[in-house]
Amino acid sequence: MNRHLAKRKMVPAAILVVVLCVCVGYGVLCHVVVYVSGLAATGATVNAGQDSSAMASSVFSYPAQVVGYDETGEHVTTFNARPDFTLAAFGGYLLGADRGEWGGELMFRDRNGAIHRLVDRNVRGIIRMPFGVVVFTGLAHLSQSAGAIYRVDQRPDGTVSTSVLHVLPGAPGAISWTTRGDLVFEVTMPYLYRRGLFPFRAARTRCLRLDRTGVLQRQLCVAIIDRR
C-alpha cells in the first residue's frame, strides 16, 4: 500500500518536472531563435522606408576623391560620387558610399544643400533604430576585413556628429530586420592557412545582433530564421 501511495505522489512531481522543462526550453528557444522580416540596408533611399531610388542617388551626388599610386608617385582623382545609401535625418540627408577598395565615406547634406564629411569609411548601411541612427561601415579585401557601427547624433548647435558605437571583427553584410525590431547581420573574417608549402585563403562568417537598445550580442547563425 505504501508503494502505491509513493507512486501516486511521484506522478504529479514528474508531470511538474516535464512542464518545467518545456517552459524553460521554450524560453531559451524564444531568446536564441530570431526571425528575419526583411533587409534593413537595401540601397539608396530618401526616407526611413528603405525604398530604392536611382533618382535619389543622382540628385544627392557630391564631390569625392580617390588616391592612387604608381611609379611616378601619388595621384588624386576628383569625381562626382553618387551615394549607395541615403536617409532623411536631422533636417537633411545622410549619404553613404561604398566603392570597395577605392574607398567610401559618410556625408551629411544639410537643408541648405551644403555637404559635410562625417566618416571616411566604406558605408554598408544607414538605418534608423529606436535609440537613434546607426551607420554600418566596413571593407573586406584580400586577407583583411574590418568594420564598425557608428551612431549619428545632432548637437545642440545643430551640427551633426558621429561616434563609434561598436567595433566589429569584420566587414558587415546581409543586415536585416528581425520581427522584434533588432538587426541581425553577418561579418566576414578572412584568414590564411597553410597546407604543406602553399598558403590558402579562406573566410569565417560570424553572426551578430544589434538590439533595439544598441547592445551588440553574438547570434547563432543557424538560429536565424527567414520568414520572408
C-alpha positions, 0 to 999 in steps of 0.5 A, a space after each residue: 500500500 505504501 508503494 502505491 501511495 509513493 507512486 501516486 505522489 511521484 506522478 504529479 512531481 514528474 508531470 511538474 518536472 516535464 512542464 518545467 522543462 518545456 517552459 524553460 526550453 521554450 524560453 531559451 528557444 524564444 531568446 536564441 531563435 530570431 526571425 528575419 522580416 526583411 533587409 534593413 540596408 537595401 540601397 539608396 533611399 530618401 526616407 526611413 522606408 528603405 525604398 530604392 531610388 536611382 533618382 535619389 542617388 543622382 540628385 544627392 551626388 557630391 564631390 569625392 576623391 580617390 588616391 592612387 599610386 604608381 611609379 611616378 608617385 601619388 595621384 588624386 582623382 576628383 569625381 562626382 560620387 553618387 551615394 549607395 545609401 541615403 536617409 532623411 535625418 536631422 533636417 537633411 540627408 545622410 549619404 553613404 558610399 561604398 566603392 570597395 577598395 577605392 574607398 567610401 565615406 559618410 556625408 551629411 547634406 544639410 537643408 541648405 544643400 551644403 555637404 559635410 564629411 562625417 566618416 571616411 569609411 566604406 558605408 554598408 548601411 544607414 538605418 534608423 533604430 529606436 535609440 537613434 541612427 546607426 551607420 554600418 561601415 566596413 571593407 573586406 579585401 584580400 586577407 583583411 576585413 574590418 568594420 564598425 557601427 557608428 551612431 549619428 547624433 545632432 548637437 545642440 548647435 545643430 551640427 551633426 556628429 558621429 561616434 563609434 558605437 561598436 567595433 566589429 571583427 569584420 566587414 558587415 553584410 546581409 543586415 536585416 530586420 528581425 520581427 522584434 525590431 533588432 538587426 541581425 547581420 553577418 561579418 566576414 573574417 578572412 584568414 590564411 592557412 597553410 597546407 604543406 608549402 602553399 598558403 590558402 585563403 579562406 573566410 569565417 562568417 560570424 553572426 551578430 545582433 544589434 538590439 533595439 537598445 544598441 547592445 551588440 550580442 553574438 547570434 547563432 547563425 543557424 538560429 536565424 530564421 527567414 520568414 520572408 
